Amino acid sequence: MTRKHVLEGVRVLDFTHVLAGPSCTRLMAETGAEVIKVEAAPAGDMVRQMPALKNGRSGYYIQQNRGKQSLCLNLRDPQAQEVVHKLAGEVDVVVENFTPGVMKRLNIDYPRLSELNPELIMCSISAFGQRGPLADRPGFDYIAQAYAGVIDMIGEENGSPYFPGLGMGDVSTGAHAYGAISAALFHRAMGGGGQYLDISLLDCLFHCHEINVQGYDGSGGQLVPHRSGAHHFAVAPLGMFKGKDKWLVIIAIGGQWANLLKVIGREDFLTDPRFADNAGRVANKQLLIDAIEAWLQTTESDAEAVRILEENHVPVAPVLSVPEAMAHPHHNERQTVRTISDRAFGDLKIPGVPLRFSQYPEFLPLQAPFLGEHNAQVLKALGYSDDDIAALAAAGVLASEPLPASA
């Protein structure tokens, strides 16, 4: 029998919303898992109202929730909690990203659900983790970035710190959670049983510090990480250089240093004691910046400068805008940017799935659900009758939106 993807047969109960959690369960759906997304009645995941909006559909929601089933429940109602208890006995994985304590108040936390299913793997995703002085505080990506020392590293040296205009922490945390769940599934398959996973944005963001933490501690505080604008604070040359029309990222370390100097006609720097090592290049980086940017202005175009640097094995890239990146032929050939078709929205470009498997080279044909679209399907599989489902809907335990005629 041909499997549709690597996680086929894995059933997931998904209580996630916005970005970090849905990024995790999106990867699970894209790799074959059956994902039942539990949305809070009456409105569901808040991103259903976030742009881009078209024909009553959110591009944000579509992007993060393709391939999932939507079950819309009022989780404060004991009847809804009973539905969850029944589902927990039949799924492999539960994923949630509420503020710590919410699942316990709803009577659907790990101690309760693992009583019903000792083989259950449950993953809680939160801003700060399930324990620690900050654990009970709500948080978003940028809040965690602030506590992780990430935002302080971005911006001009003597100016305000900046934050990146994308969900770096949320999506990274979703990917870390996907990896942890996959490892836990393997552990269970080897006879290890179910377990609880505590994945936080703070931990995942702090994990991104490659030089900063060990550099500061290992140097006895002599190397103090700090934001430094367009150029790296600890490595040179490494930064953004002004070309004729665009900014270019150029990095020249190791053997690339001599290659760069040959290209820009400054091989005299090879014997200049000011540039004898990385520390000297950092201390005198403005001289390097001036020399590199002066050469860039002599080239025919930024594209020609990139060509010359690449031919001489100097890492370089133009700083592309989002529209430019979306149009780049490399991104399109690899489907890094994908065009999908939604039943109501129509065609939409979204980021592709970064996980690639040789046995499953094609992406799955998935659709994002309408709110409560799978209420009846999920409940009937649990033994609820049509009358039971109608009564739950009438009592406000279930909620849904009408499907368009085209769906």
Summary of the structure (lengths in Angstrom):
residues: 407
radius of gyration: 25.5
end to end distance: 30.0
largest distance: 85.7
contacts: 1260
relative contact order: 0.14
helix: 41%
strand: 17%
